[in-house]
Amino acid sequence: MLGLGLMGSALAESLIRAGHHVTVWNRTPAKADPLVAAGATRAATPAQAVEASPLVIVCLLDYPSVLETLKDVPLEGHVIANLTTGRPAEARETAAWVAERGGEYLDGGIMAVPQMIAGPGALILYSGSRPAFERHEQAFGAMAAPRYTGDDPGLAPLLDLAMLTGMYGQIMGFLEAAALVRSAKYPLTEFTTELLVPWLNAMAAQQPRWAEKIESGDHRTEVSNLEVNRAGMENLVRAFHEQGVNPDLLLPIKTVLDRRVARGLGHEGLSGLVEEL
């Protein structure tokens, strides 16, 4: 295990608890102390850590840190499972770099916070070498539910970013809603628990059907079309201003909606907005 920040330490601890022999390295050696006390072996250098196991899990600050850490390390015969957060292009470049040095590469997207590791709901996406994934799937399963997504190394980080995008969209919607509710001095916790969360769950249940429409390219709708939603968004933004609330997080949606309608596609459903993106 290379990298013992909050996430790296949680990953290493889960592997130790599952009975794996774990060798750990960190640039600041003292961070390894709790894991060594729990049964891990401390490595003095990255090369020593890599030499200890056919599976090398990396969780560092960024991809340049990964390359810097491994630059002088022999990688032949080793699987590098890079769980560092990054971009698809970085994953593909790193996969090629590892392959040039004789290693196999997997990239990963951790869909969990450190406290969730080895617990319910923790998920790690993997992409890259399928044989490497299959050989080490049992070890991956000790950290979180492992899901192989494809042989393109950039796919796991892309899906990671896509899921984060959905999360941020939900958070931004909540923040705008919270600001509007607070402007009326309505109890925010009551609004969130009793009204908003059930409504969002109902809306989330519609997304698989939207995905089917997007994949088919058929954005026809028998419910509220883009023209209706454009008028609704105008009303929403005006209401925000009248309540003294800044609608900045909503305005980008309005821009895309207005543009699609201006193209003469107001008869489509909201799924049609994906074509503008």
N, C-alpha and C positions, 0 to 999 in steps of 0.2 A: 504494500500500500504506500503510494507516494503522495504525500500531502495530508496533513493532520489538522486542518481547520475544523470547524464545527461539523461539516458534512463528512470530511474524510475520516475523522475520529469516530463518528457514528457508524460509518460503513465498516471500518476496521473492527469496532467493538461487536457488531452483529456477526461478523465472520468468526471472531474468537468464540463467541457464545455458541455458535453452531458447530464448534469443534475443529475448525480449520487451523492449520499452522500458519500464522500470519507474521510476516516480517514487515516492519514499518520504518519509514524514513520521513523526516521533515527537516526543512532548512533550519528551523529553531529546534534543536534536539530535545529541549525540556518538554515540548508538547507530546513527546512519545511516552513520558513517564507513566501516566495512568494506564496506558495500553500495555506497556511492559509489565506493570504490576498485575495486569489481568491475564498475562500469559504470552504476549507478543514478544518477538525478538527484535531488538533494535539494530538497524543497519547504520553504519557510519557514513555511507555514501549511497547515492542512487544506484550505482553499479552493483554494490553489494546487495541492495534490496532486490534488484532485478534478477541477479544471479540465483537468488534463493528460491524462485518459483517460476513455473511455466506461465502462470497468470499474473500479470502486473496491472493493478488498478490504480489509475491516476486521477487525482481530484485536486487540482491546483487553481490558482487565481484566474488564469487565462491561458490561451493556446501558446503565446510566446513563452510563458513560464514552462509549459510542457516541453517545448523544443529545447529550451535552455537546459532543463534538468536532464534530458535524455541525450543531449548532443554527443557526448563522448562515451555512451553506454552501449555495449554490444547487445543487439536485440534479436539476433538470429535464434530461432527456436522458442521465442516468447510471444505470447498474446498480450498486446497492449490494449486494455479496455480503458479508454479515456472518458471519464465522467465529468470532465471540466465543462462548464457552461461556455458555449461559443456559437459561431455561425456555421451554416452548412458549408460554405466555401472553405472555412478553416478546417473543418473535419475532413474534407476531401484532400486538401493539401497535406494534412498531417498523416492521413492514410497512405498517401504516395510516399511520403518521407519515411515512414516506418517500413513500408514494403521494400524500399531501396536498401534498407539495412537488414533485410531478411526476416523481419517480424510480421506477425499477423495483426490486424487492427480491427477494433470495434469502437464505435463511438456511442455515447450514451446520453440520454436526457433524463435527469432525475426529477420525477414528478412528485416531490415530497419535500418537506422541511426536515432538518436533522432529527427532530423529536419523533417523526413518523417512521423512520427507518426500522425495518424488521417488524413493523406493525401493520394493522389493517389499513388498507387504502394506499399504502406506499407502492409506487410503480416506477420502474426504470425501463425506458425504451432503449433498444439497441439496434444498431445497423452496421453493416460491414460484412466481415467474414462469417458466413453461416456455420462452417465447420468449427470455427473457434467458439461461436456462441453455443453450439450443441455440446462441445466438450466440457464447457464450464458452466452450463446452465444451472447445475445444482448449487454451485457456489454463488452464482448471481441470485438465486432464489433465497439465499440466506439473508440478503440485504433488503430485497423488495421483490414484488411480483415482477418477473422479467418478461418483456415482450419484444420479440424480434420483428423488425419492421421492414427489412429488405437489405439488399446487398450494396446499395448506395450509401457510403458512410455519412453523407450529409442528411440522410432522411430522419434519423433520430433527433438531431438538433433542430431540424426544420419543424418536425411535429411538436417538439418541446416548445418552440417559439409560437407555433400556432395555438397551442393550448394556453400559453401565457397570454396571447392576444385575446382569446375568448375571456380569460379571467379578468384582464384589465378592462375590457369592454363592460363586463358586468359591474366591476368596481366603480368605473366612471359613471355608469348609469345610476348606481346607488348613491354616489356622492351628489349628483345633480338632484336626485329625488329628495335626498336628505336636506339639502339646502332649501328646496321649495317647501318642504314640510315644516322646517324650522321657521321659515318666514311667516307662517300662520300660527306659530307657537303650539302646533299639534304635537302630542307626545311621540317622539321619534321611535322609541323602542316598541311602542304599541303598533305604530304604522309598519315598522319593519317586520315584526313577528307575525302580526295578524293579517296584514294586507299584502305587503310587498313580496315576501318570500313565497307564499302560496301562488301568487300571480307569476313570479319568475319561474317557478317549477312548472307551471302549466305552459308557459311560453317555451321553456327548454324542451318540453316534450314534443313540440312542433318541429324541432330542428332536423331530425332524421328525414321528415317529409320534405323539408326545404333542400336538404342535401340531395335527395332524389331528383328534385326539379332542377337543381344546378347541374347535376351530372347529365341530365337529359337535354338541358338547354331550353326546356319548355317552362316559361315563367308566367303562363296564363294563370289567372286566378278568378275564383268565384266569390271571393271575399273582398276586403278593402284593397283597392289597387293603389298604384303609386300616386295618382292624382289625388285620391282621397287622403293618403298619408302626407302628401305635400301640403295640403290645406291644414291637416292636423298639426303638422310641424310648425307652420306659420302661427297657428293659434297657441301652440306650446311656447314658442319663443316669446311671443307677445306677453303671455301670462307671466313668464319668468321676469321680464323687464318690469311689468306692472307690480310684481311682488318685491322688486329690488334685488333680484337674484341674477347672477351672471350665468348665462347659458353657454359659456365657452366650450364645454365638453360636448354639447349637442350640435354646435354649429357645423362641425365637419360632416356630420350625417346629413344635415340640411343641404349642404353644398352638393353632395353626391346625389341626393334625392332630386334637387332642383335641376341638376344637369341631365339626369336620366329622363325626366319629364320633358325637358326642353328638346330632347331628341325625338319627341313624339311617341314615347313609350309609356305614357301614363296609364295605359290599360294593364300593364304587367303587375305582378305581385312584388313584394319586397325582395324576393330572391333575385330579381333582375338586377339589383344594385351591384351584385358581384361582378357583373360584366363591366361596370365602370371602374372596378378596382383592378 
